[in-house]
Amino acid sequence: MRPSYDETRPLADDADADPTRAAPEHMTPAEFRRWGHSMVDWVARYMENVASYPVLSSVEPNAMRAQLPAHAPARGEPLEAVLADLDRVVLPAVTHWQSPNFFAYFPANASGPAILGDLLSSGLGVQGMLWATSPACTELETHVLDWLVDMLALPSRFRSDGPGGGVIQDTASSATLCAVIAARERATGLRTNDVGVDRTLTAYASNQAHSSLEKAVKIAGIGRRQLRLIDVDDDFAMRPESLAAAIESDLAQGHLPFFVGATVGTTSSTAIDPVAVIARICRQHALWLHVDAALAGNAAVCPELRWIHDGLEHADSYCFNPHKWMLTNFDCDCFYVADRAALINALSILPEYLRNPATEVGAVIDYRDWQVPLGRRFRALKLWFVIRYYGVEGLRRHIRGHIALARELAAWIDADADFERCAAVPLNLVCFRHRGDDELNRKLLETLNASGSVYLTHTRLGERYVLRMAIGGTQTRREHVVAAWQRIRATAADLAR
Ligand SMILES: *Cc1c(COP(=O)(O)O)cnc(C)c1O
């Protein structure tokens, strides 16, 4: 065979002259050991000191980049120099998500066992696209996800020993995208995969659903205009009668409803959609029901909180994020389907170069067919470490501690004449505002965050500007919530004066 390109063209570097020197100088295992110890020390020191940093970085845009050289170094540098720049250049531009005073967005829990599990995953350097490319990567994942079905008392149809099963995705956004695509293919008899999207497909979610759903319908070719945002009740939960009406109206106009996204714990206010009633509507019209419980799902490790999942036994798919509130470093989303064939049919590919006996006889799970990318990290390791280190009891204490603090904060707000609560507190998020106008509340948030002592974010609920305080940090204790509330009151008193 004659190549169409010149295979004999000389290489530019010294590999030609001396093939024994073709590889760069790698870090030796001995050096790795030494540097590894010192970086574990660095991280341990960071854990000890993280409370003392300004939570929200105050650097100006591009100020950090201005301190970096424009071009990469031609020759390797000593790690001492890199570490010095880490402290000098990088750290001031870091927002400290692991600070106990971080109350913004939702938490992104890190923990010792998860960090170490992740380090081991890096050390193994496995790419687990197929069972055959590293059986442990697939089997530990399947096993831990089955454990979690028991731990959260999820419907048994999500277990891998029936027609369903679980998989680790990077994020809830990816889980939702996979759910939308599987639903699309189920509704169109796998036709969309062949000929492209039918313009009449319509999807439904409440107007409080996460933006990742809008992104998913855009990526899946459904189109944003085909996503119907259903109105909500006084608790910001989807009104099922409005959902039913929207579906009927679309059917009457010749549309093809195919997907409903329900949320357990909305991002704005942790509102909980009535999944059982929504599920009944979905069954009536044979629609795919996906339940997004990114933050809230973690709470179901506590038996007394499992009511949040009422009706889940009728969902086609479900996801929650251990990387939010189960002490497992980002990224880790657990995605479950009731019928794995529907997901695999929508996403499977089998090029010649991936053919192997285990796959051919159908004896194994190949998770590349359960997600968008082909390749995948060994994420189950960190989750396995976390579950074994803390045990179910430890994970329950983590959740209950934060919920107790959120309830206490809610009571302080209710008792304060200058403040009002803006939503129920089913879990660990408290939405509130000063009784002054939106402008004062905006200024309050800005002043608090600029102080560096706390970090909160905002939302809009019923047209009003609302502060959100999400209590869920790995290191967050009562003293941090007490101090934050004192500062909020004092700052508001200054501003209102
Ligand atoms: C945080 C959140 C998401 C998005 O999470 P990612 O894992 O970052 O994609 C989706 N849905 C809800 C309800 C969330 O709170």
The ligand as an SDF file (V2000), in Angstrom:
LIG
                    3D

 15 15  0  0  0  0  0  0  0  0999 V2000
  -27.4660   22.1970   40.0030 C   0  0  0  0  0  0  0  0  0  0  0  0
  -28.6530   21.7300   39.2350 C   0  0  0  0  0  0  0  0  0  0  0  0
  -28.5310   21.2100   37.9490 C   0  0  0  0  0  0  0  0  0  0  0  0
  -27.2660   21.2550   37.1570 C   0  0  0  0  0  0  0  0  0  0  0  0
  -26.2770   20.5490   37.6980 O   0  0  0  0  0  0  0  0  0  0  0  0
  -24.9910   20.1170   36.8710 P   0  0  0  0  0  0  0  0  0  0  0  0
  -24.6670   18.8270   37.5000 O   0  0  0  0  0  0  0  0  0  0  0  0
  -23.9920   21.1870   37.1110 O   0  0  0  0  0  0  0  0  0  0  0  0
  -25.3600   20.0030   35.4410 O   0  0  0  0  0  0  0  0  0  0  0  0
  -29.6450   20.6730   37.3410 C   0  0  0  0  0  0  0  0  0  0  0  0
  -30.8290   20.6830   37.9580 N   0  0  0  0  0  0  0  0  0  0  0  0
  -31.0020   21.2090   39.1830 C   0  0  0  0  0  0  0  0  0  0  0  0
  -32.3620   21.1930   39.8110 C   0  0  0  0  0  0  0  0  0  0  0  0
  -29.9140   21.7550   39.8550 C   0  0  0  0  0  0  0  0  0  0  0  0
  -30.0920   22.2870   41.0750 O   0  0  0  0  0  0  0  0  0  0  0  0
  1  2  1  0
  2  3  1  0
  2 14  2  0
  3  4  1  0
  3 10  2  0
  4  5  1  0
  5  6  1  0
  6  7  2  0
  6  8  1  0
  6  9  1  0
 10 11  1  0
 11 12  2  0
 12 13  1  0
 12 14  1  0
 14 15  1  0
M  END
$$$$
